Amino acid sequence: INAEYMGAGLDAAGNPYIACMDLFGSECAPGTFVVGGTCSDSLWGMCESLWRPDLSPDELFETISQAMLSALDRDCLSGWGASVVVVTNDKVISREIKARMD
C-alpha cells in the first residue's frame, strides 16, 4: 500500500501553504503546487503548463480540474474522478469532478 500525505491551507498571515510528504517522511513544500499518486507524472506536466501565480479561486478550480482530468484519462489506476477543494481567506469551495468510466 502506498500513501502520500498532502496538506494545504492558509498560514497565520493568510498566505497559502501547500506541502506533501513521501513514504520516507521527506517533506516537499515548493510554494507552487505538489502532485502525488499513480498519475503524478501526468500531473506534473499539466500543472507546469497551466498553473501561474495569483489565480482567482475560479481560475484555480479550472486549472486543478483540467490537470486532474487530463491525468486521470492517462492512468486507469487513478480512479473515476476527484474532489477539488479551493481554500480562500473567507470560504472553502469543494466540488466533485467526474472522469471517464470506461
Buried (B, 14 or more C-beta within 10 A) or exposed (E): EEEBEEEBEEEEEEEBBBBBBEEEEEEBEEEEBBBBBEBBEBBBBBBEEBBEEEBEEEBBBBBBBBBBBBBBEBBEEBBEBBEBEBBEEEEEEEEEBEBEEE
